[in-house]
Amino acid sequence: MENIALYNDEFSWRRMLSVGYMYRDSIRIHIPLTIAISVLSSCLILFAGSYEAKKTLLILGNSIMGLALYFNPLVFARHDDSLMRQLPVKPIEKWTFYMLYSLVFIPFIIQGIWYGSSAIFSFFGKGISIEDMFEMGMKMSGSTIGDCDYLSPGSILFIGTIQSAFYVLIMLYIVLKGGSHKVLKAILCYVIVILITGLVSGIAGFVIAVKDAFDNPDMAKEDLASSIIDQLMPLMYALSGVYLIASAILARKSYNLLAKGQVKN
């Protein structure tokens, strides 16, 4: 393996991949497990008959794969931190491996199987199409594309991608920071973030609902739900902006951890 003392040499993809070799035992389990979870979650929709059953299984499948995505950096938790610090690989090469694996490779597997399965199932008249997924998701939020000014497949994808990246980077940072009980800390941190986000959204939704109820007491329940979603979407975009900034900070701090702990030969 090349010596890391040569800091004036170019970025080495071979050295970067050697980081994955150090986690080979965990990765050999993680990738097949991720594929299995994604396939099983995607197949759940096949067993649904009614619209309500499809909606329930869609939520369940999305939730399972969401957790598989968010917590995927935990594959790096069971390893000797001191050994990784001594690995003769540049910090930027280590950082690139972690980022590509956690934010690109695993999400590609999960989303590829989810949307690929949906396309295959819908071709044979089974399950639901990708378009139906988005429409169902919007109906579950109390709105439709036509009724909501902000809610669209593009906005759902945009917000979901940023939030997912934020959760993944939180997990990765906790793992790279090291120390004891990394898995427990990661789970607790995720729960806290979800609770805070839910609390903020819940309070905002309650305030909007009360205001709309006073301003338009005769408003239908469906129209009220759509109005709340319309007014909440700017808040969701604002939160996504916060997530984006926080993600950049977490990515930078993760690199700093790797650079600080690097042992030069």
C-alpha positions as CSV (number, residue, x, y, z in Angstrom):
1,M,0.0,0.0,0.0
2,E,1.2,3.5,-0.8
3,N,2.7,5.5,2.0
4,I,0.5,8.4,3.2
5,A,3.6,10.5,3.8
6,L,3.6,11.4,0.2
7,Y,1.0,14.2,0.6
8,N,1.9,15.8,-2.7
9,D,0.7,12.9,-4.8
10,E,-2.6,12.6,-6.5
11,F,-5.9,11.3,-5.1
12,S,-5.7,7.5,-5.2
13,W,-8.9,5.5,-5.8
14,R,-7.0,2.4,-4.9
15,R,-6.2,3.7,-1.5
16,M,-9.8,4.9,-1.1
17,L,-11.2,1.5,-1.9
18,S,-8.7,0.0,0.7
19,V,-10.9,1.7,3.4
20,G,-13.8,-0.5,2.3
21,Y,-11.5,-3.5,2.5
22,M,-11.0,-2.8,6.2
23,Y,-14.8,-3.1,6.6
24,R,-15.1,-6.1,4.3
25,D,-16.7,-8.4,6.9
26,S,-19.4,-5.9,7.8
27,I,-20.0,-4.8,4.2
28,R,-20.4,-8.4,3.1
29,I,-23.3,-8.6,5.5
30,H,-24.6,-5.1,5.1
31,I,-25.1,-5.1,1.3
32,P,-27.1,-8.4,1.0
33,L,-29.1,-7.3,4.0
34,T,-29.9,-4.0,2.5
35,I,-30.9,-5.6,-0.8
36,A,-33.1,-8.1,1.1
37,I,-34.8,-5.4,3.1
38,S,-35.4,-3.3,0.0
39,V,-36.9,-6.2,-2.0
40,L,-39.2,-7.3,0.8
41,S,-40.3,-3.8,1.5
42,S,-41.0,-3.3,-2.3
43,C,-42.9,-6.6,-2.4
44,L,-45.2,-5.6,0.4
45,I,-47.4,-3.6,-2.0
46,L,-48.1,-6.8,-4.0
47,F,-50.1,-8.2,-1.1
48,A,-52.4,-5.2,-0.9
49,G,-55.9,-5.3,-2.3
50,S,-57.8,-2.2,-1.3
51,Y,-56.6,1.4,-1.5
52,E,-56.4,1.6,2.3
53,A,-54.3,-1.6,2.4
54,K,-51.9,-0.2,-0.3
55,K,-51.6,3.0,1.6
56,T,-50.8,1.2,4.9
57,L,-48.2,-1.1,3.2
58,L,-46.7,1.9,1.3
59,I,-46.2,3.7,4.6
60,L,-44.7,0.5,6.2
61,G,-42.4,-0.2,3.2
62,N,-41.2,3.4,3.0
63,S,-40.6,3.5,6.8
64,I,-38.5,0.3,6.7
65,M,-36.4,1.4,3.8
66,G,-36.0,4.8,5.3
67,L,-34.5,3.4,8.4
68,A,-32.2,1.2,6.3
69,L,-31.1,4.3,4.5
70,Y,-30.7,6.6,7.5
71,F,-28.8,4.1,9.6
72,N,-26.6,2.6,6.9
73,P,-23.4,4.4,8.3
74,L,-23.7,2.1,11.4
75,V,-22.0,-0.5,9.2
76,F,-18.8,1.3,10.2
77,A,-19.5,1.3,13.9
78,R,-18.0,-2.1,14.8
79,H,-14.4,-1.5,14.0
80,D,-11.2,-0.6,15.9
81,D,-11.0,3.2,15.7
82,S,-7.3,3.2,16.5
83,L,-6.6,0.8,13.6
84,M,-8.5,3.0,11.2
85,R,-6.5,6.0,12.2
86,Q,-3.3,4.2,11.4
87,L,-4.5,3.2,7.9
88,P,-2.1,4.7,5.4
89,V,-4.8,6.5,3.4
90,K,-5.3,10.2,3.1
91,P,-8.1,11.9,5.0
92,I,-9.8,13.0,1.8
93,E,-9.7,9.5,0.5
94,K,-11.2,8.1,3.6
95,W,-13.8,10.8,3.6
96,T,-14.7,10.2,0.0
97,F,-15.2,6.5,0.6
98,Y,-17.5,7.1,3.6
99,M,-19.5,9.7,1.6
100,L,-19.8,7.6,-1.6
101,Y,-20.8,4.5,0.4
102,S,-23.3,6.2,2.7
103,L,-24.8,8.9,0.4
104,V,-24.5,7.3,-3.0
105,F,-24.0,3.6,-3.1
106,I,-26.5,2.4,-0.5
107,P,-29.2,5.0,-1.5
108,F,-28.8,3.9,-5.1
109,I,-29.4,0.3,-4.1
110,I,-32.4,1.1,-1.9
111,Q,-34.1,3.6,-4.3
112,G,-33.2,1.6,-7.4
113,I,-34.9,-1.5,-6.0
114,W,-37.9,0.5,-4.7
115,Y,-38.6,2.4,-8.0
116,G,-37.4,-0.5,-10.2
117,S,-39.7,-2.9,-8.5
118,S,-42.6,-0.4,-8.7
119,A,-42.0,-0.1,-12.5
120,I,-41.9,-3.8,-13.0
121,F,-44.9,-4.5,-10.9
122,S,-47.0,-1.8,-12.5
123,F,-46.0,-3.1,-16.0
124,F,-47.6,-6.5,-15.1
125,G,-50.6,-4.8,-13.5
126,K,-49.4,-5.4,-9.9
127,G,-48.7,-2.9,-7.1
128,I,-48.8,0.8,-7.8
129,S,-46.9,3.0,-10.3
130,I,-44.4,5.6,-9.3
131,E,-46.9,8.3,-10.2
132,D,-49.5,6.7,-8.0
133,M,-47.0,6.6,-5.1
134,F,-46.6,10.3,-5.3
135,E,-50.3,10.9,-5.6
136,M,-51.0,8.6,-2.7
137,G,-48.4,10.3,-0.6
138,M,-50.0,13.7,-1.3
139,K,-53.5,12.3,-0.5
140,M,-52.2,10.9,2.8
141,S,-51.1,14.5,3.5
142,G,-54.6,15.7,2.9
143,S,-53.9,17.3,-0.5
144,T,-53.5,16.7,-4.2
145,I,-51.4,18.3,-6.9
146,G,-54.3,20.4,-8.1
147,D,-55.3,21.5,-4.6
148,C,-51.9,22.4,-3.2
149,D,-49.7,25.3,-4.5
150,Y,-46.4,23.9,-3.2
151,L,-46.8,20.1,-3.0
152,S,-45.6,18.3,-6.1
153,P,-43.6,15.2,-6.9
154,G,-40.6,17.4,-7.4
155,S,-40.9,19.1,-4.0
156,I,-41.5,15.8,-2.2
157,L,-38.4,14.4,-3.8
158,F,-36.4,17.6,-3.0
159,I,-37.3,17.7,0.6
160,G,-37.0,13.9,1.1
161,T,-33.5,13.9,-0.4
162,I,-32.2,16.7,1.7
163,Q,-33.7,15.2,4.9
164,S,-32.3,11.8,4.1
165,A,-28.8,13.1,3.5
166,F,-29.0,15.0,6.8
167,Y,-30.0,11.9,8.8
168,V,-27.3,9.8,7.1
169,L,-24.6,12.5,7.8
170,I,-25.7,12.6,11.5
171,M,-25.2,8.9,11.8
172,L,-21.9,9.0,10.0
173,Y,-20.5,11.8,12.1
174,I,-21.4,10.0,15.3
175,V,-19.7,6.8,14.1
176,L,-16.6,8.6,13.0
177,K,-16.4,10.6,16.3
178,G,-15.9,7.2,18.0
179,G,-16.3,6.5,21.6
180,S,-18.5,3.9,23.3
181,H,-22.1,3.1,22.5
182,K,-22.0,4.6,19.0
183,V,-25.1,2.7,17.9
184,L,-27.2,3.8,20.9
185,K,-26.0,7.4,20.5
186,A,-27.0,7.4,16.8
187,I,-30.5,6.0,17.5
188,L,-31.1,8.5,20.3
189,C,-29.9,11.4,18.1
190,Y,-32.2,10.3,15.3
191,V,-35.2,10.1,17.7
192,I,-34.4,13.5,19.1
193,V,-34.2,15.1,15.7
194,I,-37.4,13.5,14.6
195,L,-39.2,14.6,17.8
196,I,-38.0,18.2,17.4
197,T,-39.0,18.3,13.7
198,G,-42.4,16.8,14.5
199,L,-42.9,19.3,17.4
200,V,-42.1,22.3,15.2
201,S,-44.3,21.1,12.4
202,G,-47.1,20.1,14.8
203,I,-47.2,23.5,16.5
204,A,-47.1,25.3,13.2
205,G,-49.9,23.1,11.8
206,F,-52.0,23.7,14.9
207,V,-51.6,27.4,14.7
208,I,-52.5,27.5,11.0
209,A,-55.5,25.2,11.6
210,V,-56.8,27.4,14.4
211,K,-56.3,30.6,12.3
212,D,-58.1,29.1,9.3
213,A,-60.9,27.8,11.4
214,F,-61.5,31.3,12.8
215,D,-61.1,33.0,9.4
216,N,-63.2,30.4,7.5
217,P,-65.5,28.6,10.0
218,D,-67.5,27.0,7.1
219,M,-64.4,25.6,5.3
220,A,-64.7,21.9,4.5
221,K,-62.4,19.5,6.2
222,E,-60.7,18.6,2.9
223,D,-60.1,22.2,2.0
224,L,-58.8,22.9,5.5
225,A,-56.3,20.1,5.2
226,S,-55.1,21.4,1.8
227,S,-54.8,24.9,3.2
228,I,-52.7,23.7,6.1
229,I,-50.4,21.8,3.7
230,D,-50.1,24.9,1.5
231,Q,-49.1,27.0,4.4
232,L,-46.8,24.5,5.9
233,M,-44.7,23.9,2.8
234,P,-42.7,27.1,3.1
235,L,-41.8,26.0,6.6
236,M,-40.8,22.6,5.2
237,Y,-38.6,24.3,2.6
238,A,-37.1,26.5,5.3
239,L,-36.3,23.4,7.4
240,S,-34.8,21.7,4.3
241,G,-32.5,24.8,4.0
242,V,-31.5,24.3,7.6
243,Y,-30.9,20.6,6.9
244,L,-28.8,21.5,3.9
245,I,-26.6,23.8,5.8
246,A,-26.3,21.4,8.7
247,S,-25.4,18.6,6.3
248,A,-22.6,20.7,4.9
249,I,-21.3,21.4,8.4
250,L,-21.5,17.7,9.3
251,A,-19.7,16.7,6.2
252,R,-16.9,19.2,7.0
253,K,-16.7,18.1,10.6
254,S,-16.5,14.5,9.5
255,Y,-13.6,15.3,7.3
256,N,-12.0,17.2,10.2
257,L,-12.3,14.2,12.4
258,L,-10.5,12.0,9.9
259,A,-7.8,14.6,9.3
260,K,-7.3,15.2,13.0
261,G,-7.0,11.5,13.8
262,Q,-4.8,10.6,10.9
263,V,-1.4,9.0,11.8
264,K,1.3,10.0,9.3
265,N,4.0,7.5,8.5
